[in-house]
Amino acid sequence: MIKVSDKISIGDGSPLALIAGPCVIESEEHVQFLAKEIGKIVGQFIFKASFDKANRSSVASYRGPGLKEGLRILKGVRDAGFPVLTDIHEAAQAGPVAEVADILQIPAFLCRQTDILVEAGKTGKIVNIKKGQFVAPHDIRLAVEKVASTGNHRILITERGSTFGYNNLVVDMRGIAIMRKTGYPVVFDATHSVQLPGAAGTASGGQPEFIEPLARAAVAAGSDAVFVEVHEAPERALSDGANALRLDQLGRLWRSLQRIRQAASEA
């Protein structure tokens, strides 16, 4: 079990955890709004937003406010009572981000980058490794071992789909069971799993209608937490709106997932 806060733990029989928020920080007002609204809907959760999206499809795409301003904004969210998760894209970012975030996230494209994994581990903070679309479930243990080599065993592994041809992802639910054999909690990223990478030309497309069925299947398969990017108006989102969950759909989804978790635990 990994303790995130006094009220949230992940794994080993803990209640299903939720990681939610916008893909990227659009403004201080927006993240404060979403944090409060998500909290009203689901209660305790971990807030997620990126201060920089360094892997956008186009050089012209919005990336976020950057490290300094982004961390200031995320600190405000944490000061409001919400645990915070955010990405790092360079090893040098691990230290500064650890001063604000409860969980340091390693983006899928960077999950084999030794320096980033080791520096994240050295902070002692929880490290969430997103399994790359190009990595087999049984191979992500090697990334886990890089973080664990620092003595830090506060590690999460996130499933976010696997590359299937061009501009498409599929989710193999066997991967959740395989990754749980590492002994670390597994998170299911329900919104990036329905992404269509690069399918919109200068941006990624998505199939949000499959968020709920895939999330339901993942929880039934044993996922310890669910990661959902949420926006009140996905059509206006500055990043990944095509695969985001609309805020007003979160409550129904979360209630459904909790019922499945309860049923699975009683089986």
Number of C-alpha atoms within 10 A of each C-alpha: 15 17 13 18 14 7 9 17 18 22 22 12 10 14 16 23 21 23 22 26 27 27 27 24 26 20 14 16 10 13 23 16 14 20 22 16 15 22 16 11 16 14 10 18 22 24 30 31 24 25 26 21 22 18 12 17 15 13 10 8 15 15 20 21 19 14 16 11 15 22 21 13 21 28 19 15 24 19 12 12 15 21 25 24 26 26 24 26 18 16 15 13 16 24 16 14 26 21 12 22 24 22 26 29 27 26 21 17 15 17 23 20 15 15 14 22 30 22 19 31 25 18 18 18 22 23 26 26 27 25 27 22 20 13 16 14 21 15 12 21 17 13 19 25 17 21 25 18 13 16 13 20 18 20 24 26 27 27 29 25 27 19 18 12 8 10 15 19 20 16 20 13 19 11 18 25 16 16 25 20 13 15 12 21 24 30 31 30 25 28 29 25 27 25 27 21 19 17 14 13 10 14 16 21 20 25 15 19 12 15 22 20 11 19 25 21 15 30 24 18 17 21 28 29 25 24 23 25 25 28 25 18 13 19 14 11 17 16 23 24 24 22 28 30 26 16 18 15 13 19 14 12 16 20 13 14 21 16 14 19 21 14 11 13 12 7 5
